[in-house]
Amino acid sequence: MCKNNSLNDNFPASLFPDGYELIPDLKEIYELQLAYYEYKLLSPQELIENSAFFAEVGDKPTRHFELCAGESLYLPGHSSSKRKSFFESNIFHTGYGTHGLFPYRGKFHPQMIKGIINIMGLKPGDTILDPMMGSGTVPVEASLMGINSLGVDASPFCGFMARTKVDALSMPLDRVEKAMANSDKVFDYFFRKSNSPITRNTKAKKFNSYDSFREEESKYLTSKSTAPCSDTDETKLTHNLLLLAYLDSVGYAERSKQKSAKELFKGILQRYYFVCKKAQDAISKTRITLGNADVSVGDARELEVESSSINGVLFSPPYSFAIDYIENDSFHLKFFDVDLSDLRNRMIGLRGGRLLLDKYECYKADLGQALKECARVLKPGCLCTIIIGTNSSQLSTIFKTSKEQVQGLHELTVELGADHGLKLVKQFERSIHGMSNTMRKEYIVMLQKV
């Protein structure tokens, strides 16, 4: 009988020496590529502190493992078995830190971002920029790694969401816990405050985040106490987290149409508390020194950032053929008194006329200007990483040619970057799951400022 001893090897663990244990459920080739570069570029101690893909190094658990270990995200009893299974199987990939707050469509894969930041060479104390930060994955992940960050987005809702997720890593949770016991009154407060629409077509009152949140209105946060609360930072932080949970519940009710927003709010608020408590306990246990995160609303084409001051840039540009972010977020944007038409005319990836060619030309010009700004703010020799998908079907329609002949958006990105002194040094490819009718592949494009 013919034997092959190689078949006894444990792949992919056999790729690394003894003592380097990968986290469970690494299934993609690009993940193994990123893990390999982490192993090559980071010292054993750096792997323990900031690795994305290793569970143990030299018999010591990594911080990533400690952040993720334990119970998966708290989910209320009405959650589907499919939803529960997703969070349980993705505990090391998406369900850690405060990434589990608000299920934002099109957001980054957090663990992937951690791995990319590592192989970009960023270290604690460095500063990374995400000029199109969306839900704030880069600022949150950078904070957990002790790396400072600047996050910019054109959407006021994204600015609010990212700020809340960053703050939730360290904010006091006592008042949030008390609010859970009073969830109906909390929901009613936000409902009255916003004149909450239950459908996207209903007009909402102007709602300016925590600016209008004052002592008398915050009494409910102390549960049964009637003593007024001062307008402190803790009040503001608590208010923002509760507001995000409220927006989550109303948006979820609109999508599912199975339970009312008020019924959903209690379970979502419990999940938010669980997420924050678990993250903060792990941060304390592993003695993580959080990096500083500065998030703001702004324009990636005209950054208010000093030239040659950034150690790395990491972002993913939006594109309307994948997700119409204005339509997707319209309900939430109304809470911040956003003119949707004006935002659409300013937002990269959504600007342009009705013709696809017009949208593409606007996109090309906007992406080029954003890359020019990225090159300006980067320090020489540092990397700008762009994660971008492509849609050959739509592009072939625009240019009236075959799918095989069109220039992919990742190729366009490399071309535009070269125009501004950004040279391609590495490119990874990853499959996209769940959007196969729109995009099948996504590319991690690494450009270096020469």
Secondary structure per residue as TSV (DSSP state, phi and psi in degrees):
chain	resnum	aa	ss	phi	psi
A	1	M	-	360.0	129.6
A	2	C	-	-78.6	132.5
A	3	K	-	-120.5	146.8
A	4	N	-	-129.5	104.2
A	5	N	G	-62.7	-22.8
A	6	S	G	-63.1	-25.0
A	7	L	G	-69.2	-14.0
A	8	N	G	-84.1	-9.1
A	9	D	S	-67.1	145.4
A	10	N	-	-92.9	96.4
A	11	F	T	-88.5	135.1
A	12	P	T	-95.2	3.3
A	13	A	G	-57.8	-29.6
A	14	S	G	-69.1	-8.5
A	15	L	G	-71.9	-19.6
A	16	F	S	-121.8	156.5
A	17	P	-	-65.6	166.3
A	18	D	T	-58.0	142.8
A	19	G	T	95.9	-7.2
A	20	Y	E	-112.3	98.2
A	21	E	E	-102.5	124.0
A	22	L	E	-75.8	154.2
A	23	I	-	-68.2	159.3
A	24	P	S	-66.8	157.3
A	25	D	-	65.0	35.2
A	26	L	-	-79.3	114.5
A	27	K	-	-117.9	-16.9
A	28	E	-	-104.6	146.9
A	29	I	H	-60.5	-41.9
A	30	Y	H	-63.7	-31.1
A	31	E	H	-65.3	-42.2
A	32	L	H	-66.1	-34.8
A	33	Q	H	-63.1	-47.4
A	34	L	H	-64.6	-39.5
A	35	A	H	-61.6	-41.3
A	36	Y	H	-61.1	-45.4
A	37	Y	H	-69.2	-33.7
A	38	E	H	-58.6	-47.6
A	39	Y	H	-60.8	-38.5
A	40	K	H	-76.6	-32.1
A	41	L	H	-99.5	-22.0
A	42	L	S	-106.8	145.0
A	43	S	-	-72.7	162.8
A	44	P	H	-54.1	-40.8
A	45	Q	H	-67.6	-37.9
A	46	E	H	-66.7	-35.3
A	47	L	H	-64.4	-41.8
A	48	I	H	-62.0	-40.3
A	49	E	H	-80.2	-38.3
A	50	N	H	-136.2	6.7
A	51	S	-	-61.5	147.1
A	52	A	S	-98.3	-20.9
A	53	F	S	-121.1	0.2
A	54	F	E	-111.1	135.3
A	55	A	E	-90.4	-29.6
A	56	E	E	-150.4	138.9
A	57	V	E	-133.9	116.6
A	58	G	T	58.8	44.5
A	59	D	T	69.9	8.2
A	60	K	E	-111.5	129.3
A	61	P	E	-68.4	143.5
A	62	T	-	-78.7	161.5
A	63	R	H	-62.9	-34.9
A	64	H	H	-61.8	-42.9
A	65	F	H	-62.2	-43.1
A	66	E	H	-64.9	-37.0
A	67	L	H	-64.7	-34.3
A	68	C	H	-94.2	-27.2
A	69	A	-	-63.1	160.5
A	70	G	S	98.3	-157.6
A	71	E	S	-65.7	146.6
A	72	S	-	-72.7	177.5
A	73	L	-	-54.7	137.7
A	74	Y	-	-63.6	128.9
A	75	L	-	-127.3	134.4
A	76	P	-	-63.0	161.3
A	77	G	T	-59.6	-26.4
A	78	H	T	-79.9	-4.4
A	79	S	S	-65.0	143.8
A	80	S	-	-71.2	157.5
A	81	S	H	-63.3	-31.7
A	82	K	H	-65.3	-42.3
A	83	R	H	-65.7	-44.2
A	84	K	H	-61.7	-43.2
A	85	S	H	-62.8	-37.7
A	86	F	H	-61.6	-48.5
A	87	F	H	-68.1	-36.6
A	88	E	H	-66.8	-39.3
A	89	S	H	-80.4	-16.2
A	90	N	T	-111.0	21.6
A	91	I	T	-59.7	-32.5
A	92	F	T	-91.3	-5.2
A	93	H	T	-108.0	-45.6
A	94	T	T	-129.9	-21.8
A	95	G	S	-94.6	50.8
A	96	Y	S	-140.6	171.4
A	97	G	T	58.4	-143.9
A	98	T	T	-106.4	18.6
A	99	H	T	-65.1	-23.2
A	100	G	T	-76.7	-4.5
A	101	L	S	-79.6	125.1
A	102	F	S	63.4	112.5
A	103	P	-	-79.8	78.6
A	104	Y	-	-79.9	129.6
A	105	R	T	-68.7	138.4
A	106	G	T	79.3	11.5
A	107	K	-	-75.8	161.4
A	108	F	-	-63.1	156.8
A	109	H	-	-82.0	105.2
A	110	P	H	-54.7	-44.4
A	111	Q	H	-63.1	-37.7
A	112	M	H	-61.8	-41.1
A	113	I	H	-62.8	-42.2
A	114	K	H	-59.2	-46.4
A	115	G	H	-62.1	-41.1
A	116	I	H	-65.1	-43.8
A	117	I	H	-58.2	-39.3
A	118	N	H	-63.8	-48.2
A	119	I	H	-79.0	-10.3
A	120	M	T	-75.6	-12.5
A	121	G	T	89.5	13.1
A	122	L	-	-77.5	141.7
A	123	K	-	-124.3	160.9
A	124	P	T	-50.4	133.1
A	125	G	T	98.6	-21.4
A	126	D	-	-72.9	171.1
A	127	T	E	-125.0	130.2
A	128	I	E	-115.9	146.1
A	129	L	E	-115.9	133.8
A	130	D	E	-120.0	103.7
A	131	P	T	-80.2	-3.6
A	132	M	T	-139.3	66.4
A	133	M	-	-75.8	-15.1
A	134	G	T	55.7	-121.8
A	135	S	T	-81.6	-0.2
A	136	G	T	92.6	22.8
A	137	T	H	-60.9	-43.6
A	138	V	H	-65.2	-48.6
A	139	P	H	-59.4	-39.7
A	140	V	H	-65.8	-47.9
A	141	E	H	-65.3	-41.6
A	142	A	H	-61.8	-41.8
A	143	S	H	-58.6	-43.8
A	144	L	H	-66.0	-20.7
A	145	M	T	-97.1	2.8
A	146	G	T	77.0	16.5
A	147	I	-	-103.1	135.4
A	148	N	E	-76.5	154.8
A	149	S	E	-146.5	151.8
A	150	L	E	-120.0	126.3
A	151	G	E	-121.9	133.1
A	152	V	E	-131.9	139.2
A	153	D	E	-150.8	149.0
A	154	A	S	-73.8	-21.0
A	155	S	-	-89.8	122.8
A	156	P	H	-60.9	-32.7
A	157	F	H	-65.9	-42.4
A	158	C	H	-63.3	-39.4
A	159	G	H	-60.0	-43.6
A	160	F	H	-65.2	-45.7
A	161	M	H	-63.7	-45.4
A	162	A	H	-64.0	-43.4
A	163	R	H	-60.9	-41.7
A	164	T	H	-66.0	-41.0
A	165	K	H	-65.5	-38.6
A	166	V	H	-67.3	-46.5
A	167	D	H	-61.4	-33.6
A	168	A	T	-66.8	-13.6
A	169	L	T	-69.8	-21.8
A	170	S	T	-140.5	-4.6
A	171	M	S	-68.3	152.1
A	172	P	-	-62.7	143.3
A	173	L	-	-114.1	1.7
A	174	D	H	-58.5	-45.0
A	175	R	H	-74.5	-28.5
A	176	V	H	-65.1	-42.8
A	177	E	H	-61.7	-41.4
A	178	K	H	-65.8	-37.0
A	179	A	H	-64.7	-30.1
A	180	M	H	-61.1	-33.8
A	181	A	T	-74.2	-9.8
A	182	N	T	-125.9	34.1
A	183	S	H	-61.0	-34.8
A	184	D	H	-63.3	-42.9
A	185	K	H	-69.5	-35.2
A	186	V	H	-61.5	-47.3
A	187	F	H	-60.0	-46.2
A	188	D	H	-61.3	-36.0
A	189	Y	H	-60.5	-49.8
A	190	F	H	-69.0	-34.4
A	191	F	H	-61.5	-46.6
A	192	R	H	-67.7	-41.5
A	193	K	H	-62.2	-37.1
A	194	S	H	-102.9	-6.4
A	195	N	T	51.9	53.1
A	196	S	-	-51.3	124.4
A	197	P	-	-79.4	144.7
A	198	I	S	-98.5	-11.9
A	199	T	S	-128.5	158.7
A	200	R	T	-66.1	-23.0
A	201	N	T	-84.3	-6.5
A	202	T	S	-86.1	135.8
A	203	K	-	-76.5	134.9
A	204	A	-	-102.7	153.7
A	205	K	-	-70.1	158.7
A	206	K	-	-62.0	134.4
A	207	F	-	-139.0	112.5
A	208	N	-	-102.6	60.3
A	209	S	G	47.1	-132.3
A	210	Y	G	-89.9	0.8
A	211	D	G	-60.8	-30.2
A	212	S	G	-99.2	12.8
A	213	F	-	-91.9	113.3
A	214	R	-	-127.4	177.8
A	215	E	T	-52.2	-54.1
A	216	E	G	-60.1	-37.7
A	217	E	G	-76.9	-13.4
A	218	S	G	-99.2	8.7
A	219	K	G	-60.5	-33.6
A	220	Y	G	-62.8	-20.9
A	221	L	G	-68.7	-18.7
A	222	T	G	-94.8	23.1
A	223	S	T	58.8	-116.2
A	224	K	T	-86.1	-7.3
A	225	S	-	-68.1	145.9
A	226	T	-	-106.3	1.7
A	227	A	S	-73.0	132.3
A	228	P	-	-67.4	151.1
A	229	C	-	-102.3	145.2
A	230	S	-	-77.3	157.6
A	231	D	-	-83.9	69.5
A	232	T	-	-94.6	174.9
A	233	D	H	-60.4	-37.3
A	234	E	H	-61.3	-39.4
A	235	T	H	-59.3	-45.9
A	236	K	H	-65.9	-44.2
A	237	L	H	-64.4	-42.8
A	238	T	H	-63.3	-44.5
A	239	H	H	-57.3	-45.0
A	240	N	H	-63.8	-42.3
A	241	L	H	-64.9	-41.3
A	242	L	H	-66.7	-38.4
A	243	L	H	-64.5	-41.6
A	244	L	H	-62.4	-41.4
A	245	A	H	-63.6	-38.4
A	246	Y	H	-63.8	-47.8
A	247	L	H	-62.3	-36.8
A	248	D	H	-61.0	-46.2
A	249	S	H	-67.3	-41.0
A	250	V	H	-70.4	-40.8
A	251	G	H	-64.7	-39.7
A	252	Y	H	-66.6	-40.0
A	253	A	H	-63.0	-37.1
A	254	E	H	-66.6	-38.9
A	255	R	H	-74.1	-44.3
A	256	S	H	-84.9	-36.5
A	257	K	-	57.0	25.9
A	258	Q	S	-102.4	-35.7
A	259	K	S	-132.0	156.6
A	260	S	-	-73.1	159.2
A	261	A	H	-60.2	-38.1
A	262	K	H	-65.8	-37.8
A	263	E	H	-65.6	-37.2
A	264	L	H	-76.4	-28.8
A	265	F	H	-59.5	-42.7
A	266	K	H	-59.1	-47.4
A	267	G	H	-66.3	-38.6
A	268	I	H	-67.1	-40.3
A	269	L	H	-64.3	-39.1
A	270	Q	H	-62.3	-41.0
A	271	R	H	-64.0	-42.0
A	272	Y	H	-60.1	-43.7
A	273	Y	H	-62.8	-44.2
A	274	F	H	-59.7	-46.0
A	275	V	H	-58.3	-50.0
A	276	C	H	-66.1	-43.0
A	277	K	H	-64.4	-45.3
A	278	K	H	-62.2	-43.6
A	279	A	H	-64.1	-46.1
A	280	Q	H	-66.4	-37.5
A	281	D	H	-63.2	-41.7
A	282	A	H	-68.5	-39.0
A	283	I	H	-61.6	-42.6
A	284	S	H	-67.2	-43.8
A	285	K	H	-63.7	-40.4
A	286	T	T	-93.1	2.0
A	287	R	T	57.6	44.6
A	288	I	-	-73.5	130.2
A	289	T	-	-95.1	109.1
A	290	L	-	-67.2	140.6
A	291	G	-	-75.2	161.0
A	292	N	-	-85.1	134.4
A	293	A	E	-119.7	126.7
A	294	D	E	-116.8	106.5
A	295	V	E	-112.5	145.6
A	296	S	E	-155.4	165.6
A	297	V	E	-92.4	128.3
A	298	G	-	-169.8	-168.5
A	299	D	-	-119.8	121.4
A	300	A	T	-63.1	-19.5
A	301	R	T	-84.9	-9.4
A	302	E	S	-148.4	75.1
A	303	L	-	-78.7	138.4
A	304	E	-	-92.3	63.6
A	305	V	-	-132.8	139.1
A	306	E	-	-65.3	142.2
A	307	S	T	-63.7	144.0
A	308	S	T	51.1	44.0
A	309	S	-	-119.1	-5.1
A	310	I	E	-109.9	138.0
A	311	N	E	-86.1	-15.0
A	312	G	E	-172.4	149.8
A	313	V	E	-125.1	135.6
A	314	L	E	-144.6	121.6
A	315	F	E	-158.9	167.5
A	316	S	-	-131.5	116.9
A	317	P	-	-73.7	141.8
A	318	P	-	-75.4	157.8
A	319	Y	-	-147.5	131.5
A	320	S	T	-66.8	-22.9
A	321	F	T	-74.6	-14.8
A	322	A	T	-93.1	-56.7
A	323	I	-	-142.5	129.5
A	324	D	-	-86.3	96.5
A	325	Y	H	-65.7	-28.6
A	326	I	H	-69.6	-48.4
A	327	E	H	-64.5	-43.0
A	328	N	H	-62.4	-35.9
A	329	D	H	-104.8	7.8
A	330	S	H	-56.9	-41.0
A	331	F	H	-58.7	-46.5
A	332	H	H	-74.9	-35.4
A	333	L	H	-62.5	-30.5
A	334	K	G	-65.1	-25.4
A	335	F	G	-67.5	-19.8
A	336	F	G	-110.0	20.1
A	337	D	T	56.2	42.2
A	338	V	-	-89.5	132.6
A	339	D	-	-78.3	106.7
A	340	L	H	-64.4	-38.0
A	341	S	H	-65.4	-41.3
A	342	D	H	-65.1	-42.8
A	343	L	H	-63.8	-39.8
A	344	R	H	-61.6	-36.4
A	345	N	H	-74.4	-14.0
A	346	R	H	-107.9	-15.2
A	347	M	S	-87.0	125.5
A	348	I	T	-60.6	133.3
A	349	G	T	95.5	-15.1
A	350	L	T	-119.0	-17.1
A	351	R	-	-65.8	160.3
A	352	G	S	119.4	167.9
A	353	G	-	-77.5	-164.6
A	354	R	S	-74.7	-27.2
A	355	L	S	-74.2	136.8
A	356	L	H	-59.4	-36.4
A	357	L	H	-64.6	-38.0
A	358	D	H	-63.4	-44.9
A	359	K	H	-61.2	-41.3
A	360	Y	H	-64.3	-43.1
A	361	E	H	-65.0	-38.6
A	362	C	H	-64.4	-41.8
A	363	Y	H	-62.7	-44.9
A	364	K	H	-61.3	-44.8
A	365	A	H	-66.1	-43.0
A	366	D	H	-66.5	-43.1
A	367	L	H	-64.4	-39.3
A	368	G	H	-62.2	-43.0
A	369	Q	H	-67.3	-38.2
A	370	A	H	-64.1	-41.7
A	371	L	H	-66.5	-34.5
A	372	K	H	-61.3	-42.9
A	373	E	H	-66.3	-39.8
A	374	C	H	-61.0	-42.4
A	375	A	H	-64.5	-36.2
A	376	R	H	-65.2	-44.4
A	377	V	H	-83.0	-18.3
A	378	L	E	-71.7	144.6
A	379	K	E	-74.9	148.0
A	380	P	E	-56.1	137.7
A	381	G	E	86.4	-9.3
A	382	C	E	-87.4	166.6
A	383	L	E	-105.6	144.9
A	384	C	E	-117.6	115.3
A	385	T	E	-108.6	128.9
A	386	I	E	-119.7	128.2
A	387	I	E	-104.8	115.7
A	388	I	E	-143.8	134.6
A	389	G	E	-93.1	176.4
A	390	T	-	-144.9	153.1
A	391	N	-	-130.1	93.9
A	392	S	H	-62.7	-33.1
A	393	S	H	-63.5	-49.1
A	394	Q	H	-69.1	-40.7
A	395	L	H	-64.3	-36.4
A	396	S	H	-68.2	-31.3
A	397	T	H	-68.0	-42.2
A	398	I	H	-60.8	-45.3
A	399	F	H	-98.1	1.6
A	400	K	T	53.3	52.8
A	401	T	S	-144.9	178.7
A	402	S	-	-75.3	158.7
A	403	K	G	-60.8	-33.4
A	404	E	G	-71.0	-19.2
A	405	Q	G	-99.6	-10.3
A	406	V	S	-78.3	152.4
A	407	Q	-	-83.8	121.6
A	408	G	-	-67.8	157.1
A	409	L	H	-63.7	-30.4
A	410	H	H	-67.7	-35.8
A	411	E	H	-70.0	-38.1
A	412	L	H	-61.7	-41.1
A	413	T	H	-60.9	-43.9
A	414	V	H	-62.3	-41.9
A	415	E	H	-64.7	-46.2
A	416	L	H	-67.2	-38.0
A	417	G	H	-61.8	-40.4
A	418	A	H	-61.2	-30.5
A	419	D	T	-65.0	-19.3
A	420	H	T	-121.6	26.5
A	421	G	T	78.2	25.1
A	422	L	E	-111.3	114.8
A	423	K	E	-103.5	134.8
A	424	L	E	-65.3	127.5
A	425	V	E	-119.9	-23.4
A	426	K	E	-162.6	146.9
A	427	Q	E	-143.2	130.7
A	428	F	E	-115.0	153.5
A	429	E	E	-120.9	137.1
A	430	R	E	-137.9	145.9
A	431	S	E	-77.5	148.3
A	432	I	-	-106.2	127.5
A	433	H	S	-105.2	135.7
A	434	G	S	93.8	-5.5
A	435	M	-	-132.4	33.2
A	436	S	T	-63.6	-26.2
A	437	N	T	-75.4	-15.8
A	438	T	T	-108.0	-56.5
A	439	M	-	-138.2	140.2
A	440	R	S	-104.8	-26.7
A	441	K	E	-132.9	152.6
A	442	E	E	-131.0	147.0
A	443	Y	E	-120.9	136.9
A	444	I	E	-100.7	106.0
A	445	V	E	-106.6	119.6
A	446	M	E	-107.6	119.7
A	447	L	E	-115.8	142.2
A	448	Q	E	-115.0	136.1
A	449	K	E	-74.7	120.5
A	450	V	-	-92.6	360.0
